[in-house]
Amino acid sequence: MRCYLHAFLLCVAFSFFSLLYVFNQLASTLEDGDEWNLKQQDVPDGSRRDAAHLLRKKPGLAGLRHHNGLDRERRGSPVKVNKDERSHLAVVACGPRLEETLTMLKSSVLFSKKPLHFYIFAEDDLHDSFRNALESWPGTVQTKFTFTIYPITFPKENANEWKKLFKPCASQRLFLPLILKEVDSLLYVDTDIIFLQSVEDIWALLSQFNSSHLAAMAPEHEEPRIGWYNRFARHPYYGKTGINSGVMLMNMTRVREKLFKNDMTAVTLRWEEILMPLLQKYKLNITWGDQDLINIIFHHNPESLYVFPCQWNYRPDHCIYGSNCQQAEQEGVFILHGNRGVYHDDKQPAFRAVYQAIQKYSFGDNMETSLLQPLEASLQATTHTYCGRTSHLFTKRLKQSIMSVQQDITQKR
C-alpha cells in the first residue's frame, strides 16, 4: 500500500511541476510579446514609407486605404483602387533568395488583373536590392502593385533560435499575424513559388471559408505511401499526411482572435501565447521547423483549417514517381512550388524550365511567343523524367492565363 502511495505522490509532484513549467513559459512569452510590440513601433524609415495602408477588419475580405499618398511617393505613379480590390501577398527572403523572390513576384504581377500589395520581409542588406529592382520595372507594370519592405523580426527572447529554425528566417511567417496587426487577410508564399494564374483566384478562396476557418493550405502528400509525416514524424500532424505551409492563405484577424486547443495545458491559448511553449516542447522532435509547428497546431484544431487541392501548391512530390495530383490532371497546375532547390539544379528540369521562362521573360513582350512557346520547347527536353512527362500540366493553366491577359489588353486598346 505504501508503494502505491509513493507512486501517487510522485505523479502529483510531476504534474505540478509540469504545469508550473508551462505557465512559466506562457508568462515569459507574454512578457516578451509586450517588449516586442513596443519594438514594432520603431520600423526603419526605409520600410515604413508604404506602411500607411490599413486593411478593413472584416473576415474574409481585405482592402487598403490610401493615406497621405505614400505609395505614390514610393513608386512615382499614382494608383487608384477601391478599398477591397487588392490581394495581399507576403514573402520572407534571406540569404541568396533575391532573384528567386523577384521571379515569384514577377509571376504574380504577370497574370493578375487586380492590384497587389507585397509585404517583403528581408534581411537588411537585401532591402535596397529589392527596392531598386521593383522600381526598375516598367511604369505600366508598377501601376499594378505597391510594396512594403520589413526587417526580419523575432521576439527578443530566443530570437536566434527562431531565426535558425529549419532554414534562415523561415519561421518569420509564424509571426506575420502579430507584426501585421492591421492586415486582415494575407497570402503567404515561399520564395520558390511560381504563379501560373492570377493571385486573385486563390485570394477568392477566402470566400469559401466557413465561420471556423482561419487558414487554408494544401496537403503535404496525396499518396500516403510516399508521405513523410505519416511515416516518419515524431509529433502530431494534420490529417492523414500533414499539410504544406509553402502556400498559406490566412484570415489573420481570426488567427489573432482564436483560442487554440493544445496538448500542453487544458487552457486554450492565443497565437502569441502558444508558439514558444510549442517550440520548447517539440524542438527535439521536429524536422521541418515552423511547418511542423503549424501541423501540430492544426492537428489539435482541425476545424480551423480549409484544405485546398494540390494544384494550388504543386511540388515535385506530385510527379517524381508518377502523377498523383488528380486535380492538376483535370485542370492543370495553378501554383508551382519548386522546393528542394529544383529551380537551380538538374534534378527536376521541368520545374527549372518554368522558372527560367518566367525569369527571362521581358515585360511588354508578347506572352505567347516570348514566354509560352519557348517554355513548351524547353519542356520537350525534359520527358526523360516523370515530371517532364506530365509537364503539359504546367502549361495547361498557363495558356488560359496568357489568353485572359491578352484579351484584357486588347479590350483596353
Disulfide bonds with the S-S distance in Angstrom:
Cys94-Cys169 1.99
Cys310-Cys325 1.98
Cys319-Cys387 1.97
